Amino acid sequence: MGISDVPPLTATQATPEQVSVIESPAHLEAQWTAEWETVQPPIDILGRTFAGTQLHRLQRNPNLWIFDFPNLGIQGAALNRVATLIERTTTSRDRILTEAEMVEQIARTSQGDAGRYFLGHDYQIEDLAKFFSLAHRDSVPLNAAEQDLRTLLQGLGLLESSEDGTWRAARPGQAVITLAAASSTPSPSHLSPFERLTTLRHELSHGEYFTNPRYRAYCRHFWASRRSDEQSAITRGFALLGYDPDNQELMINELQAFLWEPQAGAWLDLELHKAGSSLAQLRTAFLAGLDQAADPISELFQSEMMRHIPVEPPGDWGAVRRIRPMAKTVERLSP
């Protein structure tokens, strides 16, 4: 299925007033359970066609926007070409792929499954502005989902257009992370519950990196403190996944995200062993440094998302959900 075959987002009426403000990301992890309905009924801000697509902001980090898509296909149609422009190693940083080129790219890297090209996405608003500006500069046609994503971002006050047709971040320093809905039964168009949990955790760590200068500075310092052979091993590992090895900032950002996940990164561990290191050693040093630093991570990131909350295997998903208490309140964003 080509990119154009995926239905549009129909996001013409989205405004900041239609975004929910949630106390805890636990709401998102419980979305596919019955408990979700008692806490937050679906907010259909993107039109009846895709009821269930939701936008959220966290009360304790209003600079981070969470786009929660109803399936992987819609998420991919809206953001796969952005991911290719910003992060992929085999493509130009100054040109958007055509739809035909995008199909070829996905065929090479994810067996033709556009929905699983990326399970989640994370971007600074400046990245999204760059994508839409290049599309205008080069007269690259946007698919329907990309057009509606741009309309949505503009309606939320995150992007603004210039007289020359280019786009800029209306709110610098803010970021967007995305994930898709889960299905309790195997589905090519949905994440599994375990994938949704790990994707949310992974993307939230990127959100912390983008929106918390203290944490970003700590991660850069941690990278600089590693031996050169460790840095090379990490870079090789991420290059194997298709990330641009010439983008050091991307390497640092991806490393910190994988260091939070005990069961992720086996391929990276193999590269590190060649350098006489390991992912476990890096994780220990990373967390020890955080303990000694002066409040480098936000209270939300520490208490709600990462510290002291283990990632369990899929078979024990219920136990994972039980140790994450549901937040008590959900508030609408004030105009």
VEXSE-886833 format. One record per residue: x, y, z of N, C-alpha, C in turn; residue number from 1; residue in three letters. Coordinates in steps of 0.02 Angstrom, whole numbers, plus 50000, padded with zeros to 5 digits. Example, Ala and Ser with C-alpha at 12.3 -4.5 7.8 and 13.67 -1.06 7.14 Angstrom:
<nodes>
NODE  n_px  n_py  n_pz ca_px ca_py ca_pz  c_px  c_py  c_pz   n res
NODE 50660 49716 50390 50615 49775 50390 50660 49835 50390   1 ALA
NODE 50642 49888 50354 50684 49947 50357 50645 50002 50394   2 SER
</nodes>
This chain:
<nodes>
NODE  n_px  n_py  n_pz ca_px ca_py ca_pz  c_px  c_py  c_pz   n res
NODE 50042 49940 50000 50000 50000 50000 50044 50062 50000   1 MET
NODE 50031 50108 49955 50069 50170 49951 50047 50220 50003   2 GLY
NODE 50086 50273 50011 50071 50324 50060 50003 50356 50046   3 ILE
NODE 49988 50368 49984 49926 50403 49967 49864 50361 49980   4 SER
NODE 49873 50295 49990 49816 50252 50002 49790 50257 50073   5 ASP
NODE 49828 50288 50118 49807 50294 50187 49762 50355 50194   6 VAL
NODE 49704 50348 50227 49657 50404 50233 49689 50464 50269   7 PRO
NODE 49665 50524 50255 49692 50584 50287 49671 50590 50359   8 PRO
NODE 49703 50635 50395 49688 50646 50465 49625 50688 50476   9 LEU
NODE 49605 50726 50425 49548 50772 50430 49553 50815 50493  10 THR
NODE 49606 50855 50496 49621 50893 50557 49607 50967 50549  11 ALA
NODE 49556 50985 50513 49547 51055 50495 49523 51099 50552  12 THR
NODE 49495 51071 50604 49467 51112 50657 49504 51109 50723  13 GLN
NODE 49563 51079 50724 49599 51070 50787 49623 51137 50815  14 ALA
NODE 49613 51148 50879 49637 51208 50913 49665 51187 50980  15 THR
NODE 49705 51230 51012 49734 51211 51077 49680 51193 51129  16 PRO
NODE 49621 51222 51124 49569 51208 51173 49544 51137 51170  17 GLU
NODE 49559 51101 51115 49535 51033 51107 49586 50981 51129  18 GLN
NODE 49640 51002 51159 49692 50956 51181 49683 50941 51255  19 VAL
NODE 49686 50878 51273 49679 50861 51343 49745 50872 51379  20 SER
NODE 49741 50892 51442 49800 50897 51484 49795 50841 51535  21 VAL
NODE 49844 50796 51535 49841 50738 51578 49894 50743 51632  22 ILE
NODE 49878 50717 51690 49925 50721 51746 49982 50671 51738  23 GLU
NODE 49967 50613 51709 50017 50561 51705 50012 50524 51639  24 SER
NODE 50069 50503 51610 50067 50463 51549 50034 50395 51560  25 PRO
NODE 50020 50376 51622 49986 50313 51634 49920 50309 51597  26 ALA
NODE 49889 50367 51584 49827 50368 51546 49837 50338 51477  27 HIS
NODE 49893 50354 51445 49905 50330 51378 49917 50255 51377  28 LEU
NODE 49951 50230 51429 49965 50159 51431 49902 50118 51441  29 GLU
NODE 49852 50148 51471 49790 50112 51486 49736 50125 51433  30 ALA
NODE 49754 50157 51379 49703 50179 51331 49662 50121 51305  31 GLN
NODE 49694 50064 51292 49657 50009 51261 49621 49966 51313  32 TRP
NODE 49622 49985 51376 49587 49948 51428 49522 49983 51445  33 THR
NODE 49479 49948 51480 49415 49977 51500 49425 50037 51546  34 ALA
NODE 49479 50037 51585 49491 50091 51632 49499 50158 51596  35 GLU
NODE 49523 50156 51535 49534 50219 51499 49470 50258 51491  36 TRP
NODE 49416 50224 51476 49353 50258 51463 49328 50295 51525  37 GLU
NODE 49341 50268 51584 49317 50301 51645 49359 50362 51662  38 THR
NODE 49418 50367 51633 49463 50423 51649 49460 50476 51595  39 VAL
NODE 49462 50455 51532 49465 50504 51478 49429 50476 51416  40 GLN
NODE 49367 50495 51405 49334 50474 51343 49374 50498 51282  41 PRO
NODE 49371 50464 51227 49408 50486 51167 49390 50557 51147  42 PRO
NODE 49440 50596 51131 49431 50665 51108 49439 50664 51032  43 ILE
NODE 49385 50672 50997 49386 50666 50924 49402 50735 50894  44 ASP
NODE 49464 50756 50901 49483 50822 50875 49503 50819 50802  45 ILE
NODE 49509 50758 50775 49532 50752 50707 49476 50729 50660  46 LEU
NODE 49415 50734 50680 49360 50717 50636 49331 50648 50650  47 GLY
NODE 49269 50639 50631 49235 50577 50646 49267 50517 50613  48 ARG
NODE 49299 50527 50556 49328 50471 50520 49379 50434 50562  49 THR
NODE 49415 50470 50603 49467 50440 50644 49456 50454 50718  50 PHE
NODE 49396 50443 50740 49382 50451 50811 49430 50408 50851  51 ALA
NODE 49458 50436 50902 49508 50400 50942 49577 50429 50935  52 GLY
NODE 49591 50467 50881 49655 50502 50877 49653 50559 50927  53 THR
NODE 49704 50564 50969 49702 50612 51024 49768 50649 51030  54 GLN
NODE 49764 50709 51056 49823 50748 51073 49822 50761 51148  55 LEU
NODE 49881 50761 51177 49887 50771 51249 49946 50816 51264  56 HIS
NODE 49941 50851 51320 49999 50885 51350 50002 50865 51423  57 ARG
NODE 50063 50857 51448 50071 50838 51518 50070 50900 51562  58 LEU
NODE 50035 50896 51618 50029 50954 51661 50097 50980 51683  59 GLN
NODE 50144 50934 51696 50209 50955 51721 50261 50965 51667  60 ARG
NODE 50241 50958 51605 50286 50974 51549 50245 50997 51490  61 ASN
NODE 50219 51058 51492 50176 51083 51438 50213 51094 51372  62 PRO
NODE 50280 51089 51372 50317 51096 51310 50318 51032 51268  63 ASN
NODE 50290 50978 51296 50290 50914 51260 50219 50896 51240  64 LEU
NODE 50209 50886 51175 50144 50867 51146 50146 50793 51127  65 TRP
NODE 50094 50756 51145 50090 50685 51130 50034 50674 51079  66 ILE
NODE 50052 50651 51020 50003 50635 50968 49992 50559 50970  67 PHE
NODE 49930 50539 50984 49914 50469 50994 49869 50445 50937  68 ASP
NODE 49899 50412 50888 49863 50392 50827 49824 50327 50837  69 PHE
NODE 49770 50319 50800 49730 50258 50809 49760 50196 50778  70 PRO
NODE 49807 50204 50732 49841 50145 50704 49908 50166 50674  71 ASN
NODE 49948 50116 50657 50015 50129 50632 50015 50159 50562  72 LEU
NODE 49965 50141 50521 49963 50166 50453 49954 50241 50449  73 GLY
NODE 49909 50268 50490 49898 50340 50489 49959 50376 50517  74 ILE
NODE 49989 50349 50570 50049 50380 50598 50105 50381 50545  75 GLN
NODE 50114 50325 50510 50167 50322 50460 50156 50368 50401  76 GLY
NODE 50093 50373 50378 50078 50417 50322 50094 50489 50338  77 ALA
NODE 50081 50508 50401 50093 50577 50421 50166 50593 50434  78 ALA
NODE 50206 50543 50455 50272 50560 50482 50331 50520 50454  79 LEU
NODE 50319 50470 50413 50377 50430 50390 50425 50471 50348  80 ASN
NODE 50400 50517 50306 50446 50557 50266 50483 50608 50309  81 ARG
NODE 50452 50630 50363 50488 50673 50410 50545 50634 50441  82 VAL
NODE 50532 50573 50464 50584 50532 50495 50642 50520 50447  83 ALA
NODE 50626 50508 50384 50677 50495 50334 50721 50556 50324  84 THR
NODE 50691 50615 50323 50728 50677 50315 50773 50691 50374  85 LEU
NODE 50748 50682 50434 50783 50703 50495 50833 50652 50520  86 ILE
NODE 50819 50587 50512 50858 50537 50549 50892 50485 50507  87 GLU
NODE 50868 50469 50448 50894 50411 50412 50961 50425 50380  88 ARG
NODE 51002 50373 50375 51070 50381 50350 51075 50378 50274  89 THR
NODE 51026 50347 50242 51031 50337 50169 50999 50393 50129  90 THR
NODE 50977 50445 50161 50941 50497 50126 50972 50566 50140  91 THR
NODE 50954 50614 50099 50981 50682 50105 50947 50719 50163  92 SER
NODE 50986 50762 50196 50959 50805 50249 50928 50868 50219  93 ARG
NODE 50930 50875 50153 50908 50936 50121 50857 50923 50066  94 ASP
NODE 50828 50863 50066 50780 50848 50013 50730 50796 50039  95 ARG
NODE 50666 50808 50023 50614 50761 50042 50605 50709 49988  96 ILE
NODE 50600 50646 50008 50590 50593 49959 50522 50600 49926  97 LEU
NODE 50518 50580 49862 50453 50574 49830 50417 50514 49860  98 THR
NODE 50353 50508 49846 50316 50451 49872 50345 50385 49845  99 GLU
NODE 50364 50385 49781 50393 50324 49752 50458 50306 49786 100 ALA
NODE 50500 50356 49799 50563 50344 49834 50551 50320 49905 101 GLU
NODE 50498 50346 49937 50482 50326 50005 50461 50252 50007 102 MET
NODE 50423 50231 49958 50403 50161 49953 50464 50117 49946 103 VAL
NODE 50512 50138 49904 50574 50099 49896 50614 50097 49961 104 GLU
NODE 50617 50154 49996 50653 50157 50059 50624 50109 50110 105 GLN
NODE 50558 50108 50115 50525 50064 50163 50534 49991 50143 106 ILE
NODE 50534 49977 50079 50544 49908 50056 50613 49884 50076 107 ALA
NODE 50663 49928 50075 50731 49909 50094 50740 49900 50168 108 ARG
NODE 50704 49938 50208 50719 49941 50279 50667 49908 50324 109 THR
NODE 50605 49901 50301 50554 49870 50345 50508 49823 50306 110 SER
NODE 50536 49789 50256 50500 49739 50218 50435 49765 50189 111 GLN
NODE 50434 49828 50171 50375 49857 50139 50319 49876 50185 112 GLY
NODE 50329 49869 50250 50276 49885 50299 50285 49957 50322 113 ASP
NODE 50247 50003 50291 50254 50074 50307 50235 50089 50378 114 ALA
NODE 50187 50052 50407 50167 50065 50475 50221 50050 50525 115 GLY
NODE 50265 50002 50510 50318 49983 50557 50386 50011 50537 116 ARG
NODE 50386 50059 50494 50449 50093 50477 50476 50127 50540 117 TYR
NODE 50434 50160 50578 50449 50185 50645 50388 50170 50688 118 PHE
NODE 50398 50140 50746 50341 50126 50791 50318 50189 50827 119 LEU
NODE 50362 50236 50836 50346 50300 50867 50391 50353 50836 120 GLY
NODE 50374 50415 50847 50412 50471 50818 50425 50523 50872 121 HIS
NODE 50477 50562 50861 50493 50617 50907 50530 50671 50868 122 ASP
NODE 50504 50733 50873 50533 50788 50837 50528 50853 50876 123 TYR
NODE 50578 50894 50867 50572 50963 50888 50527 50999 50837 124 GLN
NODE 50492 51050 50859 50449 51086 50812 50490 51114 50754 125 ILE
NODE 50552 51131 50767 50596 51156 50714 50606 51104 50659 126 GLU
NODE 50608 51039 50678 50615 50986 50628 50555 50984 50581 127 ASP
NODE 50496 50990 50610 50435 50989 50570 50431 51050 50525 128 LEU
NODE 50453 51108 50551 50454 51168 50509 50501 51158 50450 129 ALA
NODE 50558 51126 50462 50605 51114 50408 50574 51070 50354 130 LYS
NODE 50540 51018 50375 50508 50972 50327 50460 51010 50282 131 PHE
NODE 50415 51049 50311 50365 51083 50271 50395 51140 50229 132 PHE
NODE 50448 51170 50254 50482 51222 50215 50516 51193 50153 133 SER
NODE 50549 51135 50161 50581 51103 50104 50529 51080 50053 134 LEU
NODE 50472 51056 50078 50420 51035 50032 50396 51094 49989 135 ALA
NODE 50391 51153 50021 50371 51213 49983 50426 51233 49935 136 HIS
NODE 50488 51234 49959 50544 51257 49917 50550 51215 49853 137 ARG
NODE 50543 51149 49861 50554 51104 49805 50490 51083 49770 138 ASP
NODE 50434 51113 49790 50368 51097 49761 50354 51022 49764 139 SER
NODE 50369 50992 49822 50356 50921 49833 50284 50914 49857 140 VAL
NODE 50243 50876 49821 50173 50867 49843 50170 50830 49910 141 PRO
NODE 50130 50855 49955 50119 50821 50019 50059 50774 50012 142 LEU
NODE 50063 50716 50045 50004 50674 50045 49952 50703 50092 143 ASN
NODE 49893 50675 50092 49837 50704 50131 49852 50705 50205 144 ALA
NODE 49884 50653 50231 49900 50650 50303 49951 50704 50322 145 ALA
NODE 50000 50715 50279 50050 50767 50292 50019 50837 50290 146 GLU
NODE 49974 50847 50242 49940 50912 50238 49899 50925 50301 147 GLN
NODE 49865 50874 50324 49823 50884 50383 49865 50890 50446 148 ASP
NODE 49923 50857 50447 49969 50866 50503 49992 50939 50506 149 LEU
NODE 50009 50967 50448 50030 51038 50447 49973 51083 50471 150 ARG
NODE 49913 51070 50447 49855 51109 50470 49846 51103 50545 151 THR
NODE 49854 51043 50570 49847 51031 50642 49899 51070 50682 152 LEU
NODE 49962 51067 50660 50015 51101 50695 50005 51177 50693 153 LEU
NODE 49981 51201 50637 49967 51273 50632 49908 51292 50677 154 GLN
NODE 49857 51251 50679 49799 51265 50721 49816 51265 50795 155 GLY
NODE 49864 51224 50814 49885 51221 50884 49933 51277 50902 156 LEU
NODE 49952 51318 50853 49998 51372 50866 50071 51351 50871 157 GLY
NODE 50087 51292 50843 50155 51267 50846 50195 51287 50784 158 LEU
NODE 50162 51293 50727 50195 51315 50666 50161 51378 50640 159 LEU
NODE 50202 51420 50608 50174 51479 50574 50210 51488 50508 160 GLU
NODE 50173 51513 50459 50201 51521 50392 50229 51591 50382 161 SER
NODE 50278 51596 50337 50307 51660 50319 50279 51682 50252 162 SER
NODE 50291 51745 50235 50266 51771 50171 50294 51734 50111 163 GLU
NODE 50354 51707 50118 50385 51672 50062 50363 51599 50057 164 ASP
NODE 50317 51579 50100 50291 51511 50097 50327 51461 50140 165 GLY
NODE 50380 51481 50173 50416 51436 50217 50381 51435 50285 166 THR
NODE 50403 51388 50327 50372 51379 50392 50424 51385 50447 167 TRP
NODE 50404 51408 50505 50449 51414 50563 50413 51393 50626 168 ARG
NODE 50452 51376 50676 50424 51356 50740 50396 51418 50775 169 ALA
NODE 50331 51416 50790 50300 51472 50825 50316 51470 50900 170 ALA
NODE 50334 51411 50924 50351 51401 50995 50416 51362 50999 171 ARG
NODE 50473 51394 50990 50537 51359 50994 50544 51325 51062 172 PRO
NODE 50579 51268 51061 50591 51232 51123 50537 51181 51140 173 GLY
NODE 50485 51176 51098 50434 51127 51111 50445 51067 51065 174 GLN
NODE 50414 51011 51082 50426 50949 51045 50362 50908 51040 175 ALA
NODE 50361 50864 50990 50305 50818 50978 50332 50747 50980 176 VAL
NODE 50298 50704 51017 50312 50632 51014 50247 50597 50994 177 ILE
NODE 50253 50540 50962 50193 50505 50939 50198 50431 50953 178 THR
NODE 50141 50399 50956 50135 50326 50959 50068 50308 50931 179 LEU
NODE 50056 50242 50924 49993 50219 50895 49957 50173 50945 180 ALA
NODE 49894 50161 50932 49853 50120 50976 49877 50048 50974 181 ALA
NODE 49860 50012 51027 49879 49942 51034 49819 49897 51024 182 ALA
NODE 49833 49834 51007 49781 49783 51002 49803 49723 51044 183 SER
NODE 49756 49694 51080 49773 49637 51122 49783 49574 51082 184 SER
NODE 49761 49575 51019 49774 49519 50974 49822 49541 50919 185 THR
NODE 49863 49496 50892 49912 49516 50841 49879 49553 50783 186 PRO
NODE 49909 49610 50765 49881 49652 50712 49936 49689 50678 187 SER
NODE 49939 49686 50611 49991 49723 50575 49982 49798 50578 188 PRO
NODE 49922 49821 50595 49908 49893 50595 49911 49923 50665 189 SER
NODE 49925 49883 50716 49927 49908 50785 49989 49881 50821 190 HIS
NODE 50009 49918 50872 50060 49894 50917 50031 49840 50962 191 LEU
NODE 50075 49797 50988 50053 49754 51043 50054 49796 51107 192 SER
NODE 50019 49775 51159 50022 49813 51222 50093 49824 51247 193 PRO
NODE 50136 49774 51241 50205 49781 51264 50243 49831 51220 194 PHE
NODE 50232 49828 51154 50264 49876 51110 50242 49947 51125 195 GLU
NODE 50178 49955 51141 50154 50022 51157 50186 50049 51221 196 ARG
NODE 50194 50006 51271 50227 50027 51332 50298 50049 51319 197 LEU
NODE 50336 50007 51285 50407 50023 51274 50414 50082 51226 198 THR
NODE 50369 50087 51176 50373 50144 51130 50359 50209 51167 199 THR
NODE 50309 50209 51211 50293 50270 51249 50352 50290 51293 200 LEU
NODE 50381 50241 51328 50439 50256 51371 50496 50284 51330 201 ARG
NODE 50509 50252 51273 50564 50274 51230 50553 50345 51205 202 HIS
NODE 50493 50358 51180 50479 50424 51152 50477 50478 51206 203 GLU
NODE 50454 50461 51265 50454 50510 51319 50524 50530 51340 204 LEU
NODE 50571 50483 51334 50640 50501 51350 50667 50550 51298 205 SER
NODE 50646 50542 51235 50664 50591 51184 50631 50658 51200 206 HIS
NODE 50569 50656 51222 50535 50717 51241 50571 50754 51297 207 GLY
NODE 50596 50717 51346 50634 50747 51401 50698 50779 51374 208 GLU
NODE 50731 50744 51328 50793 50770 51298 50780 50835 51261 209 TYR
NODE 50727 50838 51223 50712 50897 51183 50691 50957 51226 210 PHE
NODE 50655 50944 51281 50624 50999 51317 50657 51016 51383 211 THR
NODE 50708 50979 51404 50741 50992 51468 50815 51006 51455 212 ASN
NODE 50836 51069 51454 50906 51085 51439 50956 51054 51487 213 PRO
NODE 50937 51046 51551 50983 51016 51600 50997 50943 51583 214 ARG
NODE 50944 50907 51566 50953 50837 51548 50992 50830 51483 215 TYR
NODE 50978 50873 51435 51014 50871 51372 51088 50884 51383 216 ARG
NODE 51105 50932 51426 51174 50947 51441 51208 50887 51475 217 ALA
NODE 51171 50854 51520 51200 50795 51554 51215 50740 51503 218 TYR
NODE 51168 50727 51457 51179 50675 51407 51238 50690 51362 219 CYS
NODE 51246 50752 51344 51304 50771 51303 51368 50761 51342 220 ARG
NODE 51368 50779 51406 51427 50769 51448 51442 50694 51455 221 HIS
NODE 51391 50653 51463 51402 50581 51468 51433 50554 51404 222 PHE
NODE 51409 50577 51347 51437 50555 51283 51512 50575 51279 223 TRP
NODE 51526 50637 51296 51595 50661 51292 51641 50623 51339 224 ALA
NODE 51614 50595 51392 51655 50559 51442 51671 50488 51420 225 SER
NODE 51639 50463 51368 51651 50394 51346 51715 50390 51305 226 ARG
NODE 51746 50332 51307 51806 50321 51266 51788 50326 51192 227 ARG
NODE 51837 50342 51151 51823 50349 51080 51801 50283 51049 228 SER
NODE 51828 50226 51073 51807 50163 51045 51735 50146 51065 229 ASP
NODE 51713 50168 51124 51643 50160 51144 51598 50202 51099 230 GLU
NODE 51618 50264 51088 51578 50307 51044 51572 50277 50974 231 GLN
NODE 51627 50249 50950 51626 50218 50883 51580 50158 50881 232 SER
NODE 51581 50118 50935 51538 50059 50938 51465 50079 50940 233 ALA
NODE 51449 50130 50978 51381 50154 50983 51358 50180 50915 234 ILE
NODE 51401 50219 50882 51384 50246 50817 51372 50190 50766 235 THR
NODE 51415 50139 50766 51405 50082 50721 51339 50048 50734 236 ARG
NODE 51324 50039 50799 51261 50006 50817 51200 50042 50791 237 GLY
NODE 51199 50107 50799 51142 50145 50775 51141 50149 50699 238 PHE
NODE 51199 50149 50668 51201 50149 50595 51170 50085 50567 239 ALA
NODE 51178 50030 50603 51148 49967 50582 51072 49972 50581 240 LEU
NODE 51044 50015 50623 50972 50025 50624 50949 50078 50573 241 LEU
NODE 50997 50107 50537 50980 50156 50487 50984 50228 50509 242 GLY
NODE 51005 50241 50571 51012 50310 50594 51075 50341 50564 243 TYR
NODE 51073 50406 50555 51127 50443 50523 51188 50446 50570 244 ASP
NODE 51242 50410 50556 51300 50410 50601 51338 50476 50602 245 PRO
NODE 51326 50519 50553 51360 50584 50552 51326 50636 50596 246 ASP
NODE 51269 50619 50622 51231 50664 50665 51244 50646 50738 247 ASN
NODE 51294 50678 50768 51313 50661 50836 51257 50675 50885 248 GLN
NODE 51220 50729 50875 51165 50744 50920 51113 50688 50919 249 GLU
NODE 51100 50660 50861 51054 50604 50856 51082 50543 50892 250 LEU
NODE 51147 50530 50886 51177 50474 50921 51169 50481 50997 251 MET
NODE 51180 50541 51023 51173 50553 51095 51101 50544 51117 252 ILE
NODE 51055 50570 51078 50985 50566 51095 50960 50494 51095 253 ASN
NODE 50980 50456 51044 50958 50387 51041 50991 50345 51097 254 GLU
NODE 51053 50359 51112 51087 50321 51164 51051 50329 51231 255 LEU
NODE 51036 50392 51250 51003 50401 51315 50936 50365 51317 256 GLN
NODE 50900 50364 51261 50835 50330 51260 50843 50255 51270 257 ALA
NODE 50893 50226 51238 50903 50154 51246 50931 50135 51314 258 PHE
NODE 50966 50181 51346 50993 50166 51412 50938 50158 51465 259 LEU
NODE 50879 50183 51451 50824 50176 51499 50789 50109 51493 260 TRP
NODE 50804 50071 51441 50766 50009 51428 50810 49948 51439 261 GLU
NODE 50802 49913 51495 50844 49855 51510 50841 49799 51458 262 PRO
NODE 50784 49791 51424 50777 49736 51377 50788 49757 51305 263 GLN
NODE 50809 49818 51295 50820 49842 51226 50894 49848 51212 264 ALA
NODE 50911 49845 51149 50980 49861 51129 51028 49803 51127 265 GLY
NODE 51005 49742 51115 51051 49685 51112 51101 49694 51055 266 ALA
NODE 51079 49721 50999 51123 49734 50942 51177 49784 50961 267 TRP
NODE 51159 49834 51002 51207 49885 51024 51256 49854 51072 268 LEU
NODE 51233 49809 51114 51276 49775 51162 51331 49736 51126 269 ASP
NODE 51314 49704 51071 51364 49666 51033 51420 49711 51008 270 LEU
NODE 51402 49771 50984 51453 49818 50961 51496 49842 51019 271 GLU
NODE 51465 49854 51076 51502 49878 51134 51551 49824 51160 272 LEU
NODE 51531 49762 51156 51576 49708 51179 51640 49707 51137 273 HIS
NODE 51635 49725 51074 51695 49727 51032 51743 49780 51057 274 LYS
NODE 51717 49830 51094 51759 49884 51120 51775 49873 51194 275 ALA
NODE 51761 49812 51219 51776 49797 51289 51729 49831 51337 276 GLY
NODE 51669 49847 51314 51619 49880 51356 51554 49841 51351 277 SER
NODE 51501 49868 51380 51435 49836 51376 51382 49888 51389 278 SER
NODE 51322 49872 51368 51265 49916 51380 51251 49921 51455 279 LEU
NODE 51260 49867 51491 51249 49868 51564 51298 49915 51598 280 ALA
NODE 51361 49915 51577 51410 49960 51606 51392 50033 51592 281 GLN
NODE 51372 50046 51530 51352 50115 51513 51291 50136 51553 282 LEU
NODE 51243 50091 51560 51182 50108 51597 51199 50123 51670 283 ARG
NODE 51242 50083 51700 51261 50094 51770 51294 50162 51778 284 THR
NODE 51340 50178 51733 51375 50242 51737 51327 50300 51724 285 ALA
NODE 51281 50291 51678 51233 50343 51660 51188 50359 51720 286 PHE
NODE 51161 50308 51752 51116 50319 51808 51154 50346 51869 287 LEU
NODE 51216 50322 51879 51256 50347 51935 51269 50422 51926 288 ALA
NODE 51284 50442 51865 51295 50513 51853 51233 50554 51865 289 GLY
NODE 51175 50528 51847 51113 50563 51860 51102 50573 51935 290 LEU
NODE 51118 50522 51973 51109 50527 52046 51153 50581 52076 291 ASP
NODE 51211 50593 52046 51258 50642 52073 51246 50712 52046 292 GLN
NODE 51211 50717 51990 51199 50782 51959 51145 50820 51997 293 ALA
NODE 51142 50885 51985 51094 50928 52019 51029 50932 51979 294 ALA
NODE 50982 50887 51994 50915 50887 51964 50916 50892 51888 295 ASP
NODE 50950 50846 51853 50952 50851 51781 50888 50829 51747 296 PRO
NODE 50846 50789 51781 50786 50766 51749 50725 50793 51787 297 ILE
NODE 50671 50800 51750 50611 50829 51780 50579 50780 51829 298 SER
NODE 50540 50807 51874 50506 50765 51924 50460 50714 51891 299 GLU
NODE 50425 50736 51839 50380 50690 51804 50419 50632 51773 300 LEU
NODE 50473 50649 51738 50512 50598 51704 50539 50547 51754 301 PHE
NODE 50560 50570 51811 50589 50525 51861 50536 50484 51895 302 GLN
NODE 50484 50516 51920 50437 50480 51963 50385 50440 51925 303 SER
NODE 50363 50465 51868 50308 50434 51834 50330 50385 51780 304 GLU
NODE 50387 50399 51748 50402 50362 51687 50459 50313 51692 305 MET
NODE 50515 50332 51721 50574 50292 51711 50600 50257 51774 306 MET
NODE 50617 50296 51824 50649 50266 51882 50602 50217 51918 307 ARG
NODE 50629 50162 51940 50595 50114 51984 50535 50080 51951 308 HIS
NODE 50527 50087 51886 50471 50054 51852 50500 50007 51801 309 ILE
NODE 50505 49942 51817 50538 49895 51772 50496 49881 51710 310 PRO
NODE 50530 49863 51657 50496 49839 51597 50490 49764 51603 311 VAL
NODE 50428 49739 51603 50416 49668 51609 50405 49637 51541 312 GLU
NODE 50416 49571 51533 50402 49539 51469 50327 49540 51455 313 PRO
NODE 50309 49530 51391 50239 49534 51373 50193 49490 51413 314 PRO
NODE 50217 49431 51433 50176 49385 51469 50153 49411 51536 315 GLY
NODE 50188 49460 51564 50169 49487 51629 50147 49559 51622 316 ASP
NODE 50116 49575 51565 50095 49643 51553 50049 49669 51607 317 TRP
NODE 50004 49626 51633 49957 49647 51685 49993 49674 51746 318 GLY
NODE 50048 49642 51765 50086 49665 51823 50116 49733 51811 319 ALA
NODE 50139 49746 51750 50166 49811 51734 50113 49864 51741 320 VAL
NODE 50054 49850 51716 50000 49900 51718 49978 49912 51790 321 ARG
NODE 49980 49861 51833 49957 49869 51902 50002 49914 51942 322 ARG
NODE 50067 49914 51927 50112 49955 51967 50114 50027 51944 323 ILE
NODE 50076 50044 51892 50072 50113 51869 50003 50140 51886 324 ARG
NODE 49995 50173 51943 49929 50196 51963 49900 50246 51914 325 PRO
NODE 49836 50242 51905 49803 50291 51862 49804 50359 51894 326 MET
NODE 49814 50410 51855 49812 50478 51882 49741 50495 51903 327 ALA
NODE 49735 50541 51950 49670 50556 51979 49630 50607 51939 328 LYS
NODE 49665 50649 51902 49628 50703 51869 49649 50709 51796 329 THR
NODE 49602 50729 51756 49614 50748 51687 49582 50816 51677 330 VAL
NODE 49620 50864 51652 49594 50931 51644 49597 50953 51572 331 GLU
NODE 49550 50993 51553 49553 51024 51487 49603 51082 51487 332 ARG
NODE 49635 51091 51431 49681 51147 51425 49642 51211 51420 333 LEU
NODE 49657 51259 51463 49622 51323 51462 49639 51363 51400 334 SER
NODE 49593 51401 51373 49608 51441 51313 49664 51490 51327 335 PRO
</nodes>
